[in-house]
């Protein structure tokens, strides 16, 4: 199952989930989110949700979510590979 399918289910069934998220700068953190909806402002590649630890709404880019409830989704971010990586 792809990350998008897991997020679709969380939105559809109004689930609270724990995610591991990688920011644009490469910082990785975990948090529990609820009240998940697709962002009307940024489009379907983004979700808005309440971060339970700070009780505030945040926007998350779906492609930057690495784990949901402990299940891994591997994605490579070019800023994590480094400058010495040569594309084929």
Secondary structure as UniProt FT lines:
FT   HELIX           3..12
FT   TURN            13..14
FT   STRAND          17..22
FT   TURN            24..25
FT   STRAND          28..39
FT   TURN            40..42
FT   STRAND          43..51
FT   TURN            52..55
FT   STRAND          56..61
FT   HELIX           62..64
FT   STRAND          65..68
FT   TURN            69..70
FT   STRAND          71..72
FT   HELIX           78..81
FT   TURN            83..84
//
